[in-house]
Amino acid sequence: MRYLALALMACLLSGCAVLAVADLAVTSVVTVAKVGVKTVGAAVDAVIPDKKSDADKSKGR
């Protein structure tokens, strides 16, 4: 009976481990994508100068 319980727990925990690995993979991909988007956004901001808004133009700034 003890071995049956251990075998059952091992099967249940292995399913949990598979889910944890899949969650880690998805989280890693999402994090890499966020960092990539932020990097591209920063590069675009550095290359393209800011345009004065209409309010700043009317105030003479």
C-alpha positions as CSV (number, residue, x, y, z in Angstrom):
1,M,0.0,0.0,0.0
2,R,2.9,2.3,0.8
3,Y,4.5,1.8,-2.6
4,L,1.2,2.5,-4.3
5,A,0.9,5.8,-2.5
6,L,4.4,6.7,-3.4
7,A,3.9,5.8,-7.1
8,L,0.7,7.9,-7.1
9,M,2.4,10.9,-5.6
10,A,5.3,10.6,-8.0
11,C,2.9,10.6,-11.0
12,L,1.1,13.7,-9.6
13,L,4.3,15.5,-8.9
14,S,5.7,14.8,-12.3
15,G,2.7,16.5,-13.9
16,C,3.3,19.5,-11.7
17,A,7.0,19.6,-12.7
18,V,6.0,19.6,-16.4
19,L,3.6,22.5,-15.8
20,A,6.3,24.4,-13.9
21,V,8.8,23.9,-16.8
22,A,6.3,25.1,-19.3
23,D,5.4,28.1,-17.2
24,L,9.1,28.9,-16.9
25,A,9.6,28.7,-20.7
26,V,6.6,31.0,-21.4
27,T,7.8,33.5,-18.8
28,S,11.2,33.6,-20.3
29,V,9.9,34.2,-23.8
30,V,7.7,37.0,-22.6
31,T,10.5,38.6,-20.6
32,V,12.9,38.5,-23.6
33,A,10.2,40.0,-25.8
34,K,9.5,42.9,-23.3
35,V,13.2,43.7,-23.1
36,G,13.5,43.6,-26.9
37,V,10.6,46.0,-27.3
38,K,12.0,48.4,-24.7
39,T,15.4,48.3,-26.4
40,V,14.0,49.1,-29.8
41,G,11.8,51.9,-28.3
42,A,14.9,53.4,-26.7
43,A,16.8,53.3,-29.9
44,V,14.0,54.9,-31.9
45,D,13.7,57.6,-29.3
46,A,17.4,58.3,-29.5
47,V,17.4,58.5,-33.3
48,I,14.3,60.4,-33.9
49,P,14.3,63.9,-32.3
50,D,11.3,65.0,-30.3
51,K,8.9,67.4,-32.0
52,K,7.7,70.5,-30.3
53,S,4.0,70.4,-29.5
54,D,1.7,73.1,-30.8
55,A,1.4,74.5,-27.2
56,D,5.1,75.0,-27.0
57,K,5.3,76.7,-30.4
58,S,2.6,79.2,-29.4
59,K,4.4,80.1,-26.2
60,G,7.7,80.7,-28.0
61,R,9.6,77.9,-26.4
